[in-house]
Every structure is written in C-alpha cells, then in structure tokens.
Amino acid sequence: MSSDECNHIIQSAIALKTAHKEGRQARVFDGKVLGMIFEKSSTRTRVSFEAGMAQLGGSALFLSSNDLQMGRDEPVEDTARVISRMVDLIMIRTFAHDKIERFAKYSKVPVINALTDDYHPCQLLADIQTYVEHRGSIQGQTVAWIGDGNNVCHSWINAAITLDFKLNIACPEGYEPNATLVAEAGDRVTLTRNPVEAVAGAQLVTTDVYASMGQESEAKARLEQFSGFQVNHQLMSYAADDALFMHCLPAHRNEEVSEELLEDESISVVWDEAENRLHAQKALMIFLLSANS
C-alpha cells in the first residue's frame, strides 16, 4: 500500500480505538464473515481478528490446518477458489510466503497476511499506530531493530520504505535480513553488528525472540550467537531521551529483553502495542472491504 493509504489506516485505527472505548463502535460488518486459516499457533493474531470482527458486527471462522483439506492433499489454489466464494475476507497465518501468494492469486476476496516466515505486516500496523499515539508521526525518525533479521524485521524494512524513516538494524553475522530487501531500502536502512551503534539517538527501539516459530531446535545455539544483543536499560540509555521500547511478543524475558525494561511502563509500550493489533486490523479490514466493494 502507499504511504497515504498506510497513514489513513493508522488514523482510522486510532479513531476506531477511541470509538470502542467510548461505546460507540459502529457495527459496519453486519453479515460479513472472515475466514481465518492458521497453520502456525497464535495468541494475539487470533484474538485480535476474531474480537475485531465481533466488535464490527461480523463473524469469524477459525480454520486450522487440521480442519481443512488443504492440510491433507487439496491444492492451495482449489482451497482458495472454494473458501473465497463463501466468505468476505480471508486471513492466513502460515510458514512459506509462497503459499499465501498462491492463495491470494486464486481468491475472489482480499487475503490478509497474518504472518509468514518472510513478513508480518499486521504487526507493523499496530507498531506504527502505537508510535503515532505516543509520539506523533514516525516520518523522519530513527528506529533501531536489535536481533534476528526475521519476518518482523523485514516488515520494519518495508515500513521504513513506505513511511520514510531511518531503520538501524543490529544483528550477529549470519542473521542478517534479506539482502535484496535491504538493498531496495537504500539509505533508509543501516546494518551493524553493534547494538549501541544502532540504538544511538533512536526514538524507538524494538526487538523479537532470537528463535522464531519453526526454529526451536536452534534456540540454544542462537542464544549464544546473540550474546550481547539484549535490550535493557543500559542499552536504552544510548537512545533518545524519550525513546520508546517495543516487542511484538511473546517475549523471552531476560533473553532478548530484560524483565525490568519490559515492565518499565515509562519506556515500554508493549501492552499498548499488543492491544493495537485489534484496532489496526479492524481498520485494515474496513479499508480492504471498502476498496473491494
């Protein structure tokens, strides 16, 4: 999406959040159905999409890989053709990014990426919303990503390109984000091995677990490789005076982030960030159905 579209969704999410808290949430999705396909486990993604549809007056169908013929031997393309004739929106949380691309190609309705091994764009909508609520526009600011160059990191790179901010990425050798994506970002993205260098002067510092879903067997080795990359109060002291800390959750306390920092609500906005998954995704679904009508 364009920067204007992205900013529109963020502002819409903030307005929807206010409306919900004031008890004036418009039920604009009466009769609408969201199909939710999960091949990876989830807490925030499932609850936020399902609750969001309910708050907007619609309904959601939870479909695990065990519930679908796609989990057996039906081609992704055939499943897309069938499900998209029965629902108004589809959300997929899966492993291979190619699967969601193939599904979207054959779907008659909008398909939302609720996480793949390559990207996690819905998380970034919530993250940007959280920054805007606390500090205003992120354009021209500096964000520091500390840790693995994973799917969330890739979406931070996409956000830096779309919303025009600086992204410093600190990661150990061998754990860099996709080189093609980094090259596409140009001077908006800087790679370093030094977390202090990445954090210096940043308005926002963010991280994720060292071993993502599907990498559990690498957890011990990754813990050693990422020694020195923990985000804590000492590291945050190199950031801007009013810098925020974010984490997409779930967090491994005292691994990638110290428990003290995670719980320090003068710096950490992780609970606002998690809540905003709900409102950002409501705004996204409204945007997609409006564009598709």
Buried (B, 14 or more C-beta within 10 A) or exposed (E): BEEEEBBBBBEBBBEBBEBBEEEEBEEBBEEBBBBBBBBBEBEBBBEBBBBBBEBBBBBBBBBEEEEBEBBEEEEBBEBBBBBBEEBBBBBBBBBEBEBBBBBBEBBBBBBBBBBBBBBBBBBBBBBBBBBBBBBEBBEEBBBBBBBBBBBBBBBBBBBBBBBBBBBBBBBBEEBBBBEEBBEEBEEBBBBBEEBBEBBBEBBBBBBBBBBBBEBEEEBEEBBEBBEEBBBBEEBBEBBBEEBBBBBBBEBBEEBBBBEEBBEBEEBBBBEBBBBBBBBBBBBBBBBBBEEEE
